């Protein structure tokens, strides 16, 4: 068992579901860093998907802090891939890069500070000895990022001064931060699981937005509010007090399986914070096979051209012709693409059309694809791989054997947000050279269709999963 597995204080604190109360505060502090703000403005899709951004913060934090060393290493590698090509110049012309060590150090420290804030506002602050232990354990996480010396405070005792200095000397309160704090949730679409609410979502959204804004304004550091002229009104303080103290009272009375997040990507029994052994399969919903949700997404976003829940030969041909039209292919190249897609349809219809109606439903597609990948090693080679290799070569307009990000985005048309596709491109670009080779492209499709967990780079083919 490695040292991360021996970190009960770190695991117990980071597994608390009530950590969600300080996530928006953490996002505001992170986005206020000028490097993060510039990257968010030009590369992030969080404006359109705030709930997913919220969830990804919790999930990524969990993978960093709660997993074994192998999962930690893979998550750091995933984050490095995601940020490798986030660079450019901000609105003032100043260069920025997501690889900036100071910015990465600030983001990591805000995660540590989130745990301290959660406990302090709930009326149960850590003792100095506990903070030393927590920071030592957190240091094992930050070490995996390989930041140069001096990017992080040397000890827990130095963290408050570090945070105060960064706030007063480096942070900015620009349009990105203001929108995140004041307006984003007021414009947010309903999370996927409650989209059925329809118009009823609007008053619910307004109430959530008011609550989160009040909570965040109350919980931001004093130095931050002073520097940027943000007022902590009495009602904000009341919301914070009731939310944090009330949640603590409720949480301490809940069973462990409801109070704590599952440990990501683990296996076997583990000790719950109470000391009881708990079987992980009951606690690990994220350990379930992820392929079904990915394939459902692929069907809806790529294959179902009419939105009626089915695909048929002519729909697949229409998709192929749309790609050809956008690429302005020659007649010869267009014929190759159409032939490859016809081959893909023949494979799908022979293995998926269970009722013989000439159409393939979403369930038929998902079930048959999973079954085919599980039982036939050549299943993808005989269908989607042939189609995608042909499309790759057609999209490689300059015939240099690689795709750049603009060529990549053309492949999926306009139904997937360009920023989502840019994110997927960065994940498939494993060496960070700004291009994707045919092998990287096919490996990405293979991982998307076959990977059972969400850590594989190919899962990001259409954006963040």
Secondary structure, DSSP 8 states (H G I E B T S, - for coil): --GGGG-HHHHHHHTBGGGGGGHHHHHHHHHTSHHHHHHHHHH--TTT-HHHHHHHHHHHHHHHHHS-HHHHHHHHHHHHHHHHT-EEE-TTS-EEETT-HHHHHHHHHHHHHHHHHHHHHTT----HHHHHHHHHHHHHHHHTTT--TTSS-SSGGGHHHHHHHHHHHT----HHHHIIIIIHHHH----GGGGGGGGGHHHHHHHHHHHHHHHHHHHS-HHHHHHHT----HHHHHHHHHHHHHHHHHHTTS-HHHHB---TT--SEEE-TTS-EEEGGGT-GGGS--HHHHHHHHIIIII-SSSSSEE-HHHHHHHHHHHHHHHT--HHHHHHHHHHHHHHHHHHHHHH-TT-SS-EEHHHHHHHHHHHHHH-TTTTTTTHHHHHHHHHHHH-TT-SSEE-HHHHHHHTTTSS-HHHHHHHHHHH-TT-SS-EEHHHHHHHHHHHHH-SSS-SGGGGTTS--
